[in-house]
Amino acid sequence: MARASIAYVILYTAVAAYAPYLSLYYQSLGIGFGGIGALAAFTSAVALFGAPTWGMLHDRFPTARLFIPAAAVLAGTGGVGLANAGATPLLVLSAAAFAFGMSGMAPMMDVRVLDMFGADRTRYARVRMWGSFSFMIAAPIIGILVHADGYRALFLAFVPMVLLGGLASTLLPGRSMGVRGASLRRAPGRVLSHRPIALFLIGALVGWTAVYSQLAFFSIYVRQLGGSSEAVGWAWSFGAALEIPFMLFFPQLARRFGTERLIVLGMAILVARQVANVIFTDPTLLIGLSLVQGAGYGLLLIGGIAFVSREAPKGTAATAQGILNSVTFSMSSIIGSGLGGVLAGWLTIRGLYVVSACLGAIAIVLIALAVLPATRRLPESLGSSAPL
């Protein structure tokens, strides 16, 4: 468990090196808002394809330990290219390599760690929380380095950390419960034809689209209401902070209430936050409510990973996590940011949040229809002993 925690610390330190600052780096190259948006959509599209691809490969060869390091090398190579390409066509190729490599690391690491815990998959949360903790600590430190040394510091931190993360993954145990998938072509179909997962993915797509349409414009919204740049930073920090205790105590909460109910509660909390954004206009109050969003994010993210892991058909665990990652972080981001921009232009950001809250309410219903029947099929304390 300690080795897995270290691997997550390293990986999410690498994530903290680029996630808050990459768009600012693009802007420093003289790329306009349209180009930055196009690059973000492009990398999300690459990741949408990349995560399931890595998952299918990992399911086909479940005992192999070199896929995560290979993804890390590809991501690191892309990072070197981003640092040196400037505003040239090579920047696009570098961004593609970066996105394809990064898209596979977390899902493949997740399935390896989930396999370590066997039937009690909720214990995964206590390992994953170290990733959130390292992100919360590393992001402002990277910001200080960028302020002192320019955007070169971003890549000087990212490239070594992502390579070290790939190396650390080799210390994780192999997939002892893994079953070799029958076909790379058939694996996604097996996952998507499984009704509980398919319905959950639809609900997750709607729900995370609502979340990303909110997050994409929240910083601008706070500034419009009179909040400072420092206040914006505190809002994001508060949101990450409350993820950690909810991940830490997720196993106990799951045993008490069931993973499925926690998933629905997580989505409901996120919707409540969206409603609050519509009702309240005091930036200080909205910043405080960011704490609530962190709780919803943690419950929905960890619960969804555990649910999909348990429900995945035999021999498709990594493929299922890759598809979930694509829906949660790629497809939802593309739709949420793009649709959110259009709606914000038509309705204002506050009007966008009204639509976002309605989408979130629909997601609660869809997710509940997908996961709550599982509470009658299988007690949470038993989990599933099916091979991953």
N, C-alpha and C positions, 0 to 999 in steps of 0.2 A: 504493500500500500504506500509506503514511503517513496519508493522508486516512481510509482505512478504519479504521486503528488508532485514530485520534483519535475517530472516530464511536463505536467500541466503548467507549472510555474514558468518554466522556460518558454513553452509554446506561447502562452498568453502575454509574456513579456515581449515577445516578438510581435504579437498582435498589437500591443499597446504602443509599439514603436511606429506603426504606420496608420492605424485606424483613425486617430484624431487629427493626423497631420498630412495625410497624403494629398487631399484636395488642396490644402494650402501650398504644398510643394508644386503641384501642377500650376497653381496660380502664379507662383514665383517664376515659372518658366515663361510666363506671358500668355498662357492658355486662358481663354475667356470662359465665362460661366457655361456657355453652351458646350464648349469642348470638354470641360470638366465633367459636365453631366453625361456627355456621350461616353467618355472614358469610364465613368462609374457604371453606366448601364452595360457597356461592353464587358468589363471585368466580371460583373454579376452574371452575365450570360455565359461567359466562359466557365465560371464556377458552377452554374446550373448544370452544365454538361459534365464538368470534371468530377464533382463529388460522387455521382452514381458510377462513373467509370472506374474510379479508384475502388469503390465498394465492390463492384462486380469482380474486379481482379483479385481483391482480397478474399472474396468468397470462393473464387475458383481455386485459389492456392492459400487456404486458411492458415497453414502453419508457417508460411513465409514471413520473415521479419524485416525484409528490405524495402517493402513498399513505402513505409513512412519515411525512411531516410531518402529514398528516391524522390518522393514528393518534396522533401525539404531541400534537396539539391536543386530541383527545378525552380522552387520558389526563390531560393537564394540567388540563383543565376538571373532570374527575372529582376530581383532587387538590385543586383549589380548593374544590369542594363538600364533600369529606371534611373539610377544615380548618374549615369554617364551619357545617356542617349540625348538629353536635351529635348526640345520640342521638334523631334524628327519622327519619321515613320517607324524608326527602331523603337521608339517609346511605346508604340502600340504592341509590337511583338513582345517587348519586355513585360508589359502589363499582362499580356495573355499568359506568358510563362509563369509569372508571379501568381496570377489568379488560379491557374490550373493546379499548380503545386500546393498552394495554401488550401484549396478546396478539399483536398483529400486528407490532410493531416489530422484535423480534429475528428471527423467521423471514424477513420480507421483506428485512432487512438481510443475513441469512445468504446468501440466494439471489443477491443482488446481488454480494456479495464472492466467492462460489463461482464465479460467472460470470467474474469478473476473472481467475481462475487457469486457466480452460479445463479441459484434461484433468487437470492436476496439482492435483486438489482438496484433497489433503492439506496444501497450503501455507496453506489457510484457517486451520489451527490457529495459525499464527504471528501472525495478526491477532486471532483470538478470545482468545488468551491475555492481551491487553491489557485485555479486559473483566474477566477474573478478577483481574488485578493491581489494577485500579482499585477493584474491589469490596473486595479485601482491605485496601487503604489507606483507602478512604473510609468503610467501615462504622464503625470505631472513632472516626474524626473526627466523624462525624455523632452518634455516641453522646455524645461530649464536649459538642457543641453542644446536644443535647437535655437533657443534665444541667444545663447552664448556663442555657438559655433556655426549657426546656419543649418540649412536642411541636410547638409552632409552628415550631421550627427544622427539623423533619422536612419540612414542606411548603415552607418557604422554600428548602430545598435541592432538593427533588424537582421542583417545578413549573418553575423556570428550567432545570434540567438536562435534563428530558425534552423541553422545547421546543427547547433548544439541540441536543439529540441529533437531533430531527427535522430541524432546519435543516442540521446537519452531513451528514445522509444525502443531501442534494441535491448534495453535492460528489462523491459516488460516481459512477463511470461507469454509464451505462445498461446494460441487459441486451443486450449485443451479440449473444449467442447465443440470445436469447429467441425463442420461436415462439408466436404468439398462440394461446391455447387455443380450442377450438371451441365450448365451452359451459360456462357456470358450473355447470349441473346435472350434467353428465357428468364433470367433472374429478375429483371425489372417487371416483367409481366406477372410473375408469380407473386411479387410483392403487391403490385397495384390491383391484382384480382382478388386479394384477400379483403373482404368487405370491411372489417373494423379498421384496418389500416387505411384503405382507400377513403372511407368517410372521414376518418380523422385528418388525413392530409388535406381534404377539401376544407374542413373547418379550420385547420391550421393556416392554410393559404389565406382564407378570408380574414382570420384573426390577426395574423402577422402583417398582412397588407394594411389593416387598420392601424397597427402599431407603427409601422414604418412611415405611413402617411403623416402621422403625428410627429414622430421623432425628426423627420427631415426638416421640419419648419419650426420646431420648438424653440431653438435658440433665437431665431428671428422674432418669434412671437414674444418672448421675454423682453427683448430689446424694444419692440414696439410698445410694450406696456410700461416702459421706463426703467427696466432692469439694466444693470451694468454688465460689462463683459465678465467681470469677476463673479457676478451673480449667476451668469450662464454656466461658468465652470463649476460652481458649487452645485447647481442643479444636476449636472451629469455625475458628479462625484457622489451625491446623495443617492442617486438611482442605483449606482453600482454597490454602494455600501450595504444596503439591506438585502441584496442577493445572498450575501455570505451566510448570515445566520439562518436564513430559510433553507439554504443548501445543507448547512451543518445539521439541522434538526429534521431534514426531510425524511430520513428513515423512520424516526419516531412518529412523525405526523402521518406518514403513509400507513404504518401499522395501526394507528388509531383511527384514521378516517378513510384510508384507501387511496392509492395513487390516483385513481380515476377521478375521485371527488376533488383532489388537490389540483388536478389539471383544469377542471371546470372553474374552481375558485380562482386560480391564477388568471384565467381569461376574464373572469368577472371583475377582478381587481383592476386589470388594465382598462377595461371599459369604464369603470368608475373614475379612473384617472382622466380619461378622455372627456367624460361628462363634466368633471371639475374644471377642465380647461375651458369649457364653454361657459360655465356658470360664473367662475371667479375671474377677476381681472387684476388682482393684486399680485405682482410678480413674486413678492416674498412668500405669500401663501402657496403659490404654484410651485415654488422651489421646495418648500417643505413637503408638499405632496409628492415630490419625486421619490421620497422614501417609500411611499406606498407602491409606486410603480416598480421599484426594485423587488418587492415581495412578489408581485404578480409575475414579473419576468422570470424570477427564479423557479417558482412553482410550475409555470407553464413549460419552461425549457426543460428542466430536469424530469418532470413528469412525462412529457412527451417522449423524451429519449428512452425512459424506462418502459413506457407503454409499447412503443414500436419495437423495442428489443424483445419484449416478451411475446408479442403477437406475430413477429416475423416468421414466415414459413421456414421450415428446416433448410439450412444451407444458404440463407439469404440475409443473414444478420447485417453484414457490412453494406450490402446493397441497400437494405432498408434504411440504415442510418445515413447513407449517402443521399438517398432520395429525400429523406426528412430534412437534411441539411440544405439541400437545394431549395426546397419549398420554404423553409424557415428563413434562410439568409439571402437567397439569390432571387428566386421568383417573386417573393413578397416584396423585396426591396425594389426590384424593377417596377412592379405594378404600383406599389405604394408611393414611391418617390415621383414617378411619372404622372400618375393620376392625381396625386396630391398637388403637384405643381399646377396642373390645369384647373383643379377645383379651387385652389387658393387664389388663382388669378380671377376666377369668376365670382367666388363667394366670400373672399377674404379668408385669412387663416382660421378665424373663429368659425366661419361657416364650414370650412373643411373639417373642423373638429366635430361638428354636428353630424356630418356624413360618416366620419370615422367611428363615432360612437354607435351609430346605427349598424354599421358593418360589424363592429365588435359584438353587438347584441345578437346578430345573426350567427356569428361564429360560436357564441356560447351554446346556442341550440344545436348546431351541427356537431360540435365537439362532444356535447353531452350525449347525443344520439350514438356517437361512435364509441365512447369509452364506458359509459355507465352500465350497459349490459354486461361488461366484463366483471363488474363487482358481484354479479350473481353466478358467474361461471367459475370464478377462481378466487379463493381467499388471498389477500395480499401477503399474508405471512408465509404462504406456500410458494407463491410465484410460479414459475414454470421451469421444469427441468429439461425442456426440449433443447437439443443442441443448437448452438448458434451458427 
